Amino acid sequence: LKDKRSLTSNMPFSSIEDIKKSLEKPNTVILDVRTTPEIRMSGKIEVEGHKWYQCACGPLSRDLRINTDDWDKNADILVHCRSGHRSSQAKKILERRGFENVLDGGAYSKLKKSLGL
């Protein structure tokens, strides 16, 4: 997967091309690591045929508060948050759990706009 550096940050994010390819596949997991109030304020990314999950992930968190034991380790997983910090952390955590195809979508608002949603 290609990484792209944000103009405002030195954190790598997945390219929008890779994200769009992932969403063309069936059963991509969309993992939103924003808080419930953040989701209520701005909505969520829902794409037909894909599973959407929300879980807490603080900026300094070492783990995600979600059980991923029954998730396919080879499935594509798209993580995103409000600004990109928590999604970057969540990507690292999922990779430590053995997931191979984790895409970091970065900030929700930029991701939603780039996807045309």
MARZA-518429 format. One line per field, with one value per atom (N, C-alpha, C): atom name; residue in three letters; chain; residue number from 1; x, y, z. Coordinates in pm, whole numbers, plus 50000, padded with zeros to 5 digits. Layout:
# residues N
a CA_... .
r ALA_... .
c A_... .
k NUM_... .
X X_... .
Y Y_... .
Z Z_... .
END
This chain:
# residues 117
a N_CA_C_N_CA_C_N_CA_C_N_CA_C_N_CA_C_N_CA_C_N_CA_C_N_CA_C_N_CA_C_N_CA_C_N_CA_C_N_CA_C_N_CA_C_N_CA_C_N_CA_C_N_CA_C_N_CA_C_N_CA_C_N_CA_C_N_CA_C_N_CA_C_N_CA_C_N_CA_C_N_CA_C_N_CA_C_N_CA_C_N_CA_C_N_CA_C_N_CA_C_N_CA_C_N_CA_C_N_CA_C_N_CA_C_N_CA_C_N_CA_C_N_CA_C_N_CA_C_N_CA_C_N_CA_C_N_CA_C_N_CA_C_N_CA_C_N_CA_C_N_CA_C_N_CA_C_N_CA_C_N_CA_C_N_CA_C_N_CA_C_N_CA_C_N_CA_C_N_CA_C_N_CA_C_N_CA_C_N_CA_C_N_CA_C_N_CA_C_N_CA_C_N_CA_C_N_CA_C_N_CA_C_N_CA_C_N_CA_C_N_CA_C_N_CA_C_N_CA_C_N_CA_C_N_CA_C_N_CA_C_N_CA_C_N_CA_C_N_CA_C_N_CA_C_N_CA_C_N_CA_C_N_CA_C_N_CA_C_N_CA_C_N_CA_C_N_CA_C_N_CA_C_N_CA_C_N_CA_C_N_CA_C_N_CA_C_N_CA_C_N_CA_C_N_CA_C_N_CA_C_N_CA_C_N_CA_C_N_CA_C_N_CA_C_N_CA_C_N_CA_C_N_CA_C_N_CA_C_N_CA_C_N_CA_C_N_CA_C_N_CA_C_N_CA_C_N_CA_C_N_CA_C_N_CA_C_N_CA_C_N_CA_C_N_CA_C_N_CA_C_N_CA_C_N_CA_C_N_CA_C_N_CA_C_N_CA_C_N_CA_C_N_CA_C_N_CA_C .
r LEU_LEU_LEU_LYS_LYS_LYS_ASP_ASP_ASP_LYS_LYS_LYS_ARG_ARG_ARG_SER_SER_SER_LEU_LEU_LEU_THR_THR_THR_SER_SER_SER_ASN_ASN_ASN_MET_MET_MET_PRO_PRO_PRO_PHE_PHE_PHE_SER_SER_SER_SER_SER_SER_ILE_ILE_ILE_GLU_GLU_GLU_ASP_ASP_ASP_ILE_ILE_ILE_LYS_LYS_LYS_LYS_LYS_LYS_SER_SER_SER_LEU_LEU_LEU_GLU_GLU_GLU_LYS_LYS_LYS_PRO_PRO_PRO_ASN_ASN_ASN_THR_THR_THR_VAL_VAL_VAL_ILE_ILE_ILE_LEU_LEU_LEU_ASP_ASP_ASP_VAL_VAL_VAL_ARG_ARG_ARG_THR_THR_THR_THR_THR_THR_PRO_PRO_PRO_GLU_GLU_GLU_ILE_ILE_ILE_ARG_ARG_ARG_MET_MET_MET_SER_SER_SER_GLY_GLY_GLY_LYS_LYS_LYS_ILE_ILE_ILE_GLU_GLU_GLU_VAL_VAL_VAL_GLU_GLU_GLU_GLY_GLY_GLY_HIS_HIS_HIS_LYS_LYS_LYS_TRP_TRP_TRP_TYR_TYR_TYR_GLN_GLN_GLN_CYS_CYS_CYS_ALA_ALA_ALA_CYS_CYS_CYS_GLY_GLY_GLY_PRO_PRO_PRO_LEU_LEU_LEU_SER_SER_SER_ARG_ARG_ARG_ASP_ASP_ASP_LEU_LEU_LEU_ARG_ARG_ARG_ILE_ILE_ILE_ASN_ASN_ASN_THR_THR_THR_ASP_ASP_ASP_ASP_ASP_ASP_TRP_TRP_TRP_ASP_ASP_ASP_LYS_LYS_LYS_ASN_ASN_ASN_ALA_ALA_ALA_ASP_ASP_ASP_ILE_ILE_ILE_LEU_LEU_LEU_VAL_VAL_VAL_HIS_HIS_HIS_CYS_CYS_CYS_ARG_ARG_ARG_SER_SER_SER_GLY_GLY_GLY_HIS_HIS_HIS_ARG_ARG_ARG_SER_SER_SER_SER_SER_SER_GLN_GLN_GLN_ALA_ALA_ALA_LYS_LYS_LYS_LYS_LYS_LYS_ILE_ILE_ILE_LEU_LEU_LEU_GLU_GLU_GLU_ARG_ARG_ARG_ARG_ARG_ARG_GLY_GLY_GLY_PHE_PHE_PHE_GLU_GLU_GLU_ASN_ASN_ASN_VAL_VAL_VAL_LEU_LEU_LEU_ASP_ASP_ASP_GLY_GLY_GLY_GLY_GLY_GLY_ALA_ALA_ALA_TYR_TYR_TYR_SER_SER_SER_LYS_LYS_LYS_LEU_LEU_LEU_LYS_LYS_LYS_LYS_LYS_LYS_SER_SER_SER_LEU_LEU_LEU_GLY_GLY_GLY_LEU_LEU_LEU .
c A_A_A_A_A_A_A_A_A_A_A_A_A_A_A_A_A_A_A_A_A_A_A_A_A_A_A_A_A_A_A_A_A_A_A_A_A_A_A_A_A_A_A_A_A_A_A_A_A_A_A_A_A_A_A_A_A_A_A_A_A_A_A_A_A_A_A_A_A_A_A_A_A_A_A_A_A_A_A_A_A_A_A_A_A_A_A_A_A_A_A_A_A_A_A_A_A_A_A_A_A_A_A_A_A_A_A_A_A_A_A_A_A_A_A_A_A_A_A_A_A_A_A_A_A_A_A_A_A_A_A_A_A_A_A_A_A_A_A_A_A_A_A_A_A_A_A_A_A_A_A_A_A_A_A_A_A_A_A_A_A_A_A_A_A_A_A_A_A_A_A_A_A_A_A_A_A_A_A_A_A_A_A_A_A_A_A_A_A_A_A_A_A_A_A_A_A_A_A_A_A_A_A_A_A_A_A_A_A_A_A_A_A_A_A_A_A_A_A_A_A_A_A_A_A_A_A_A_A_A_A_A_A_A_A_A_A_A_A_A_A_A_A_A_A_A_A_A_A_A_A_A_A_A_A_A_A_A_A_A_A_A_A_A_A_A_A_A_A_A_A_A_A_A_A_A_A_A_A_A_A_A_A_A_A_A_A_A_A_A_A_A_A_A_A_A_A_A_A_A_A_A_A_A_A_A_A_A_A_A_A_A_A_A_A_A_A_A_A_A_A_A_A_A_A_A_A_A_A_A_A_A_A_A_A_A_A_A_A_A_A_A_A_A_A_A_A_A_A_A_A .
k 1_1_1_2_2_2_3_3_3_4_4_4_5_5_5_6_6_6_7_7_7_8_8_8_9_9_9_10_10_10_11_11_11_12_12_12_13_13_13_14_14_14_15_15_15_16_16_16_17_17_17_18_18_18_19_19_19_20_20_20_21_21_21_22_22_22_23_23_23_24_24_24_25_25_25_26_26_26_27_27_27_28_28_28_29_29_29_30_30_30_31_31_31_32_32_32_33_33_33_34_34_34_35_35_35_36_36_36_37_37_37_38_38_38_39_39_39_40_40_40_41_41_41_42_42_42_43_43_43_44_44_44_45_45_45_46_46_46_47_47_47_48_48_48_49_49_49_50_50_50_51_51_51_52_52_52_53_53_53_54_54_54_55_55_55_56_56_56_57_57_57_58_58_58_59_59_59_60_60_60_61_61_61_62_62_62_63_63_63_64_64_64_65_65_65_66_66_66_67_67_67_68_68_68_69_69_69_70_70_70_71_71_71_72_72_72_73_73_73_74_74_74_75_75_75_76_76_76_77_77_77_78_78_78_79_79_79_80_80_80_81_81_81_82_82_82_83_83_83_84_84_84_85_85_85_86_86_86_87_87_87_88_88_88_89_89_89_90_90_90_91_91_91_92_92_92_93_93_93_94_94_94_95_95_95_96_96_96_97_97_97_98_98_98_99_99_99_100_100_100_101_101_101_102_102_102_103_103_103_104_104_104_105_105_105_106_106_106_107_107_107_108_108_108_109_109_109_110_110_110_111_111_111_112_112_112_113_113_113_114_114_114_115_115_115_116_116_116_117_117_117 .
X 50083_50000_50088_50052_50128_50092_50191_50167_50189_50115_50127_50143_50231_50250_50156_50092_50002_50085_50027_50097_50111_50022_50024_50084_50128_50176_50282_50365_50463_50417_50289_50236_50197_50232_50193_50047_49977_49840_49835_49740_49724_49673_49708_49663_49514_49449_49306_49279_49374_49359_49351_49440_49438_49309_49263_49139_49021_49013_48902_48905_49024_49036_48986_49020_48977_48825_48765_48619_48544_48615_48554_48542_48623_48619_48505_48448_48344_48403_48326_48356_48478_48513_48616_48560_48642_48601_48635_48538_48561_48561_48676_48691_48708_48609_48606_48655_48766_48820_48795_48690_48647_48556_48535_48444_48299_48208_48065_48019_48054_48014_48068_48191_48246_48165_48124_48045_47907_47845_47713_47718_47828_47840_47858_47932_47965_47923_47867_47822_47930_47901_47996_48002_48107_48125_48061_47956_47889_47892_47943_47949_47882_47785_47708_47801_47774_47852_47972_47993_48107_48061_48139_48106_48166_48087_48133_48140_48251_48268_48322_48291_48348_48414_48528_48591_48676_48702_48784_48932_49004_49150_49205_49258_49317_49446_49492_49614_49738_49736_49852_49819_49708_49662_49756_49768_49848_49761_49630_49540_49406_49330_49195_49096_48989_48886_48780_48825_48734_48791_48702_48743_48751_48869_48890_48920_48896_48931_48863_48740_48669_48684_48769_48792_48892_48874_48966_49097_49206_49338_49382_49322_49358_49262_49156_49058_49118_49069_49110_49039_49112_49057_49095_48995_49016_48990_49091_49074_49078_48999_49002_48958_48987_48950_48921_48929_48899_49016_49138_49252_49362_49363_49467_49559_49563_49651_49605_49478_49427_49423_49395_49391_49531_49632_49770_49804_49763_49786_49709_49583_49500_49559_49613_49677_49791_49875_49988_49940_49835_49781_49727_49651_49595_49706_49810_49922_49992_50003_50060_49970_49842_49748_49750_49827_49842_49763_49697_49623_49721_49707_49806_49767_49638_49591_49517_49589_49529_49562_49459_49476_49442_49526_49503_49440_49311_49239_49258_49321_49346_49219_49207_49097_48966_48859_48726_48682_48692_48640_48713_48845_48921_48891_48878_48849_48712_48613_48476_48473_48540_48543_48615_48727_48804_48726_48640_48558_48430_48402_48282_48154_48162_48045_47982 .
Y 49882_50000_50125_50220_50344_50433_50503_50602_50740_50833_50971_51058_51151_51239_51358_51390_51504_51633_51738_51865_51928_51893_51955_51864_51747_51652_51564_51503_51409_51265_51243_51107_51054_50931_50877_50833_50865_50820_50741_50652_50573_50664_50631_50713_50693_50795_50786_50680_50660_50557_50418_50392_50262_50246_50354_50348_50318_50385_50360_50216_50163_50023_49929_49960_49878_49878_49993_50004_49942_49913_49841_49692_49644_49503_49484_49364_49339_49323_49362_49337_49409_49523_49605_49653_49648_49696_49844_49926_50069_50090_50126_50142_50291_50346_50486_50497_50564_50576_50714_50781_50906_50875_50975_50959_50964_50913_50918_51062_51160_51297_51349_51311_51353_51295_51171_51106_51170_51197_51262_51399_51470_51605_51606_51510_51518_51398_51294_51178_51072_50973_50864_50821_50751_50701_50563_50554_50426_50393_50278_50233_50097_50083_49959_49839_49732_49609_49601_49705_49708_49719_49664_49667_49793_49863_49984_49957_49993_49979_50110_50133_50246_50193_50249_50214_50329_50329_50434_50405_50509_50499_50636_50652_50780_50803_50928_50958_50888_50852_50782_50638_50588_50454_50348_50239_50126_50012_50029_49924_49984_49908_49946_49873_49939_49877_49814_49715_49642_49502_49405_49266_49238_49206_49178_49030_48945_48803_48734_48776_48707_48779_48881_48951_48873_48875_48812_48890_48825_48891_48944_48892_48936_49038_49071_49168_49308_49392_49531_49602_49684_49762_49908_49994_50137_50204_50267_50339_50488_50562_50708_50768_50896_50966_51111_51199_51340_51411_51384_51461_51376_51247_51159_51101_51158_51106_50969_50959_50832_50723_50758_50656_50598_50683_50636_50537_50569_50481_50350_50360_50241_50149_50206_50126_50044_50108_50037_49924_49951_49849_49731_49758_49649_49568_49633_49561_49473_49521_49437_49317_49330_49219_49121_49151_49058_49091_49205_49244_49299_49253_49285_49398_49426_49523_49638_49714_49826_49955_50030_50158_50270_50371_50486_50597_50620_50723_50863_50872_51003_51070_51199_51281_51251_51237_51206_51306_51435_51535_51530_51514_51506_51376_51267_51137_51139_51191_51197_51280_51394_51479_51410_51345_51278_51162_51098_50987_51036_51165_51220_51182_51164_51125_51244 .
Z 50000_50000_50000_49918_49911_50029_50081_50185_50127_50177_50133_50257_50254_50368_50357_50468_50475_50469_50414_50408_50546_50638_50770_50876_50839_50937_50874_50958_50904_50922_50954_50969_50831_50799_50670_50668_50562_50542_50413_50403_50281_50170_50047_49934_49911_49859_49833_49726_49635_49533_49598_49694_49764_49844_49905_49984_49893_49779_49685_49634_49605_49561_49670_49793_49905_49919_49901_49915_49797_49688_49576_49607_49702_49742_49842_49846_49946_50086_50185_50326_50383_50329_50393_50526_50629_50762_50771_50811_50832_50983_51037_51182_51213_51280_51318_51462_51484_51619_51678_51631_51693_51812_51895_52009_51960_52043_52008_51983_52067_52037_51904_51868_51738_51624_51637_51532_51523_51638_51637_51570_51590_51537_51385_51331_51188_51104_51166_51089_51076_50994_50976_50831_50797_50661_50654_50575_50555_50407_50375_50236_50231_50144_50133_50112_50186_50172_50264_50345_50435_50579_50669_50812_50873_50955_51023_51172_51233_51377_51434_51561_51632_51758_51794_51920_51969_52098_52157_52134_52101_52088_52120_52240_52277_52201_52193_52117_52173_52298_52357_52391_52336_52369_52314_52391_52345_52296_52306_52260_52219_52144_52103_52191_52225_52307_52217_52142_52053_52034_52034_52015_51865_51818_51676_51651_51752_51740_51622_51589_51480_51346_51337_51211_51127_50997_50901_50899_50930_50935_50798_50690_50555_50498_50572_50524_50522_50432_50431_50546_50618_50728_50704_50697_50681_50815_50873_51000_50972_51048_51038_51171_51190_51314_51279_51377_51352_51283_51327_51276_51212_51238_51184_51289_51409_51513_51564_51600_51655_51549_51424_51319_51296_51307_51293_51405_51527_51641_51623_51580_51560_51454_51348_51242_51300_51380_51442_51533_51610_51701_51622_51516_51436_51369_51324_51264_51367_51490_51597_51626_51604_51623_51506_51403_51292_51168_51163_51043_50941_50816_50714_50620_50608_50509_50577_50656_50729_50656_50622_50555_50652_50657_50744_50660_50683_50609_50666_50784_50843_50893_50863_50914_50842_50920_50868_50761_50788_50694_50560_50562_50437_50364_50438_50378_50312_50383_50329_50201_50202_50084_49968_49996_49891_49828_49909_49859_49790_49800_49738_49811_49943_50021_50090 .
END
